[in-house]
Amino acid sequence: MYRSLIAASLSVLALTATASAQDAPQFTLGAGYERFDLDGVDLDSLALRGGYDFNQYFGVEGQLNIGVGDDTVDVLGTDVDVELNYAAGVFGVVRPWSNDQANVFLRAGYTVADAEASAAGYNVSDDDNAWAYGVGGEWFFSGNNGVRVDYTRYEFDEGSDADAFGIAYVRRFGG
């Protein structure tokens, strides 16, 4: 029985090594701009992203958004300044259409965000968690240098939802 398990394990490793040689893993790093529309409040952020592609079609990525702009909204006649402090998330990525120059991707994951609101000398800070999913595309215009556009929907636990639209520079390493 142990010999059968070892033989089966070696077969799987051999197949994985062969597949990996054909679809070598690669890392990506990117930075860009992302705008959140959170129930009518528009927040600007710097998006930093790192990814690891297991092969041409599947990968994971981590994302950190740092707020760079705030919005002022009227709440019962009082101006309230709202700003995003940060949002950090992890996503699984699927690329149903992909080649060396371009790809279309779907992603889904989980995000933690922290925002702050201030009015008339009072400050309130709150964090919330969100399931997130989205779609986008990457085009590599010069070898490993590319541009990415994406849309992500965030469904926060406390009942608010956000739509985010982004554009970023992407650099591939490996593969």
N, C-alpha and C positions, 0 to 999 in steps of 0.2 A: 504494500500500500504506500509506504513512504517513497519507494522508487517511482511509483506512478505520479505522486504529487510532485516530486522533484523533476521528473521528465516533463510534466505539464507546465510547471513553473518556468523551466528552461525554454520550452517552446514559446510561451508568452513573451519572455524576455527577448528571444530572438526575433519574434515578429515586431515587438516594440522598437527594437534597435533598427530593424530594416525600415520601418515606417519613419522613425526619427531621422534616418539618413536622407530620406526623400523629402520630408517636411521638417527641416531643422528648426528648433525652437529659436525664438528671437525676443529681444526686449525692445520696448518702445518707451520713449520719454517725450512729454509734450507740455506746452504751456500756451495759454491763450486767454480769451475773454469769454465769460458766460454771464448771461442776464437772466435773473429769476423774476418771474411774475407770480407773486404770492398773494392771491386774492386781491388784486388791484394795486399792490405795492411792488414797485420795480426796483430791484436791487442788482447792482453791478458787482462782478467778482473776477478775480484772477484765478484761473483754473490751472492747477498743476496735476499732471497725470503720469502714472507709470504703469506699464503693462507687460505681461509675459504671455506669449503665444505658444501653446503646446504644439500646435501645428498650424496649417494654413486656415483652418476653420474654427478652432476653439482656443480661448484664452481667458485670462483674468486681468483686471485692472483695478488700481487704487486711484482715488481722486481726492484732492484737497482744494477747496474753494476758499479764498480769502477775500472778504468784503473790501471793495475799494470805493464804493459809492453808496450813498444813502438816499432815501426818498422821504419827502414830507407829505403827510396825508392829513386831511381834516377830519377830526373825530369830535363831533358835537361842538363845532365852532372853535376847537383848539387844534393848533398845528402840532403834530406829533412826528418827530424824526425817527425813522426806522432804519437800522443798518444790520447787515449780515456780518457777524464776527468771523465765523468759519462754518464750513460743512465738510465732512470727511466721509467717504464711502468706499465700498468694495463691490465690484461687479463681476459677474460672469459674462463672457462675450462669445457670441456665435456669429460667424461670417458665412452666410449661405452662398454669397457670390464673392469670390476673391481671386486675385491674380497678383503678379509682382508689382503692378502699377497702381491698382485701385482695389477697394473693397467696399462692400456694404455690410453693416453690422447691426445686430440686435443686442441689447444688453439689459441685464436685470440685476438688482442688488439691494443693498441696505445702506442707509446714510444716517449720520447724526449731524444735526445742525444747531448752531447757537446764534441767536439774534438779540438785538437790544433796541429798546424804544425809549425815547425821552421826550418829556413835555413839561413845561413850566417848572423846571428845576428838579423834576423827578425822573429817575432812571429805573427801567425794568429790564432785566435780562432773563431769557428763557432758552432752554434747549429742548429739542424734540427729535424723535426718530422717524424715519420714513422708509417705506418700501419704494423703490425707484425702478423705472424701466424706460427704455428709449430706443432710438434708431438713429443711424448716422452713416457717414461715409468718409473714407480717406482716399486721397489721391496723392501719389508719390511722384512729384514733378521732376525730381532730380535724384535718381538712385534711392538713397535712404532718407531724403528730405521730402516731407509732405505737408499737406494741409488737411485738416479734419473739420467737418461740420457735424453737429449733432443736436438732437432734441431729447430731453429727458423729462419724464413726468414723475414728480415726487408726491406720494400720498402719506402725509404726516399723521401720527397717532392721535394728535389733538384735534383732528377734523379739518385742518387746513390742507390745501393742495397747492402745488407750485408747478409751473411749466418753466423749463430752462432751455435756452437756445445758446449754442456756443460755436466758436470758431477758434482753432488753435493750430500752432505749428507742431509737427510730429517728426521725431528722429528715430529711425530703426537701428538696432545694433544686433549683430549676429545673423544667423540664418543665411 
